[in-house]
């Protein structure tokens, strides 16, 4: 494979960057809101799962005494 010089490399980088389609402000805001909502839902799910497992294990340990 042929080596690429620094100038040619920068030209290639610039050409690839020109192909990027950047999201609009509205798309960025909507996506950010969705990420926050999903993070909250995931944290609530894991909180509930942790509470259920904690209750179950505590209940099982009480049966042994």
KEDO-223528 format. One record per residue (C-alpha): residue in one letter; x negated, y negated, z negated. Coordinates in steps of 0.05 Angstrom, whole numbers, padded with zeros to 5 digits, always signed. Each point is the difference from the previous one (the first is absolute). Example, Ala and Ser with C-alpha at 12.3 -4.5 7.8 and 13.67 -1.06 7.14 Angstrom:
<pators>
A-00246+00090-00156
S-00027-00069+00013
</pators>
This chain:
<pators>
X+00000+00000+00000
X-00029-00067+00020
X-00014-00051-00054
X+00040-00064+00000
X-00034-00066-00011
X+00025-00050-00051
X+00029-00047+00053
X+00037+00055+00036
X+00025+00027-00067
X+00029-00068-00019
X+00034-00004+00068
X+00032+00068-00012
X+00022-00020-00070
X+00031-00064+00027
X+00036+00039+00055
X+00028+00050-00050
X+00022-00055-00048
X+00038-00034+00057
X+00041+00064+00007
X+00025-00003-00072
X+00073-00018-00008
X+00005-00039-00065
X+00066+00004-00039
X+00044-00061-00005
X+00010-00036-00066
X+00070+00031-00006
X-00027+00071+00012
X-00054-00011-00052
X+00050-00024-00052
X+00050+00057+00014
X-00056+00052-00004
X-00027-00030-00064
X+00070+00002-00032
X+00009+00072+00021
X-00067+00020-00030
X+00018-00034-00066
X+00068+00035-00001
X-00031+00068+00014
X-00053-00011-00054
X+00054-00017-00051
X+00042+00061+00020
X-00061+00045-00004
X-00019-00027-00069
X+00072+00010-00026
X+00001+00071+00028
X-00066+00018-00034
X+00022-00034-00065
X+00063+00042-00001
X-00037+00064+00019
X-00051-00013-00055
X+00055-00012-00051
X+00037+00064+00020
X-00064+00042-00004
X-00018-00032-00067
X+00069+00015-00028
X-00003+00071+00027
X-00068+00015-00029
X+00018-00030-00068
X+00064+00042+00000
X-00039+00064+00015
X-00052-00015-00053
X+00055-00011-00052
X+00027+00070+00015
X-00064+00032-00025
X+00006-00030-00070
</pators>
